[in-house]
Amino acid sequence: MTFRFDLLKKDSGSSARLGVITTPHGEIQTPVFMPVGTQATVKTMTPADLKDIGAQIILSNAYHLYLRPGHGLVKKFGGLHGFMGWDRPVLTDSGGFQVFSHGLLNKITEEGVKFQSHLDGSRHFITPEISVEIQEALGADIIMCFDECAPYPSTYDYYKGSMEMTLRWALRCKKARTREDQALFGIIQGGMHKELRLRCLDELVEMGFDGYAIGGLSVGETKELMYEVAGYTAEAMPVDMPRYLMGVGTPEDLVECVWRGIDMFDCVMPTRNARTGTLFTSFGKLNIRNLKYAEDDLPVDPECSCYTCRNFTRGYLRHLYRAGEILSMRLNTHHNLHYFINLMDGMRQAIKDDDFAGFRKRFYEKREVTQC
Amino acid sequence: MTFRFDLLKKDSGSSARLGVITTPHGEIQTPVFMPVGTQATVKTMTPADLKDIGAQIILSNAYHLYLRPGHGLVKKFGGLHGFMGWDRPVLTDSGGFQVFSHGLLNKITEEGVKFQSHLDGSRHFITPEISVEIQEALGADIIMCFDECAPYPSTYDYYKGSMEMTLRWALRCKKARTREDQALFGIIQGGMHKELRLRCLDELVEMGFDGYAIGGLSVGETKELMYEVAGYTAEAMPVDMPRYLMGVGTPEDLVECVWRGIDMFDCVMPTRNARTGTLFTSFGKLNIRNLKYAEDDLPVDPECSCYTCRNFTRGYLRHLYRAGEILSMRLNTHHNLHYFINLMDGMRQAIKDDDFAGFRKRFYEKREVTQC
């Protein structure tokens, strides 16, 4: 087994941690943000771009690739790495969350989930065992247990029942796996209830996984509640294992959750928002559609060193957006991903310097002071 | 005036010529293919990509940029070069052809053309003088006279009257220009009638331009007729001036028209077809949508050295196309433009080697023999 997590350092003023994950496709310095490549491509980006931006690992989705082009086909091309020409680490989501958010859900039973494809309405049935089979064919370095992401808000009883089934599914995933070269992460559910979260975590640790993820957050709850749940869950998670907060979040979320001890993040926000013209900068968000940028000859973020900011003005980017040009989505995506990844670089440096509190303070100050 | 054309060599077995155009933004080796960047962007491509592919000059459109974002705005950003971050030569079309093909044409008079915007229906009036003003603001290295591109087929009398007005408009463009650092090309019209084409050419040469273009071809006529008109027109064009065949064409068209003495080409075909999955290769066209490529692990063209062919399989490209991914359009565009530009490189080498006939023979043989 080539998978390993080494905790390098802890920040003394917060729960932030510096680590390194070793995988068959190389090392990942943590805390890390993983760009999302749903359909075996991070939208608009080539693997060369992703390396240029400094992406260490990308996330892809079992649900989407199972439906199209089919995990068997991806396997024939050497798995996701061979198929999409990406030789660094990959993590696949189990399909659990996507079945609930994209598919036409027919029925959840103890056995698994019946749903209809969002592409053609065809009927499918995914069990924990099938999810592992799909993810083994896709060949990611890190695969996830099949879980139920309960809707928010749900009753305590629903969260409890759902969490308990997620635990039984986790055990089935663990038993179903056959590949030794993939890490399998357990997913902690339990809604917004501390006792459910901690019980779920305990039982997953009892089963033993290669890493642990917090699922079921950023589903409509307040920021305060999300930070609270992420905080007490992270605090209880094994110190010597990677801690992954799924589907989170904004730059502020990343800073707050690294503060609370999270090591890994993924989110479609930088890529999706880029395509609709929302750009992330050191002084906050910028909407490139705004008329005030029409004659603006500054780069998106004067502090940014990405290809987009080195070469293009806000005025030009606004023109591309208005003209419906594909290059708009591409340049915006490049910038946003660079911003997220550079933000994580800064956080890692701050932990090295044992000054995460100072980093966090400056992060917020810049947003308040700088006008654009 | 920094614009100059030097004829370096003539092929002994054909009318193919090797030359170099000098502009304020550098040299252009001819024969050359110019990628089309209608809205101040070659769709999906960055300037860095275009350089990587070997693009020497790109074409942009006065009509589109006049409507959006406005030539005055582009001028504020330092013209097209500054606006789009491209430091190599640019040629702008006058807007004549686009008014006829995109706008809702209201009226053509001796004074100019009244039309409605394809974007919002707003009413506009472009004269030869206004076209020159727009193109001077856009700041291309080479600008074009405002002409009427007569519909095909038209009557002899219509072609004759239209050509004569195009001549009067050409003189007005010449008188209206104020910038010494831009080359102005005259456009030869006259439909499919040799005597009209030659008379138009003679009168343009009499006025004196920095280069001459053949307009009004590839508008629905047969290939044979297009080659015939391009051939006798090119033969009569000044030897010491660049010869530009507008809006042409397929790889075969490029080979046939270089054979007949043309130096410059532009066409949306490589970029537009890329976005709908049609790829150009050394053995002919390939439709990446085809089921037979689903499990194909070859590159698009095993003889191609472009980024797409070096890194991705037909199977992956087919998946991206079917999944509606933007990366599909981008990788396909990269390949197609590389193919067109590489084809021109090969033609220039063949002229240097004084073997254009051999090049042309091998070009067709490969298409007949190789199956894919």
HADDOCK unambig.tbl for C-alpha pairs under 7 A between the chains (distance, minus, plus):
assign (segid A and resid 43 and name CA) (segid B and resid 325 and name CA) 6.69 0.50 0.50
assign (segid A and resid 43 and name CA) (segid B and resid 326 and name CA) 6.44 0.50 0.50
assign (segid A and resid 43 and name CA) (segid B and resid 327 and name CA) 6.49 0.50 0.50
assign (segid A and resid 44 and name CA) (segid B and resid 326 and name CA) 5.27 0.50 0.50
assign (segid A and resid 44 and name CA) (segid B and resid 327 and name CA) 4.72 0.50 0.50
assign (segid A and resid 45 and name CA) (segid B and resid 327 and name CA) 6.54 0.50 0.50
assign (segid A and resid 69 and name CA) (segid B and resid 319 and name CA) 6.27 0.50 0.50
assign (segid A and resid 83 and name CA) (segid B and resid 316 and name CA) 6.10 0.50 0.50
assign (segid A and resid 84 and name CA) (segid B and resid 316 and name CA) 6.76 0.50 0.50
assign (segid A and resid 85 and name CA) (segid B and resid 311 and name CA) 6.22 0.50 0.50
assign (segid A and resid 85 and name CA) (segid B and resid 312 and name CA) 6.56 0.50 0.50
assign (segid A and resid 311 and name CA) (segid B and resid 85 and name CA) 6.22 0.50 0.50
assign (segid A and resid 312 and name CA) (segid B and resid 85 and name CA) 6.55 0.50 0.50
assign (segid A and resid 316 and name CA) (segid B and resid 83 and name CA) 6.09 0.50 0.50
assign (segid A and resid 316 and name CA) (segid B and resid 84 and name CA) 6.75 0.50 0.50
assign (segid A and resid 319 and name CA) (segid B and resid 69 and name CA) 6.28 0.50 0.50
assign (segid A and resid 325 and name CA) (segid B and resid 43 and name CA) 6.69 0.50 0.50
assign (segid A and resid 326 and name CA) (segid B and resid 43 and name CA) 6.44 0.50 0.50
assign (segid A and resid 326 and name CA) (segid B and resid 44 and name CA) 5.27 0.50 0.50
assign (segid A and resid 327 and name CA) (segid B and resid 43 and name CA) 6.48 0.50 0.50
assign (segid A and resid 327 and name CA) (segid B and resid 44 and name CA) 4.72 0.50 0.50
assign (segid A and resid 327 and name CA) (segid B and resid 45 and name CA) 6.55 0.50 0.50
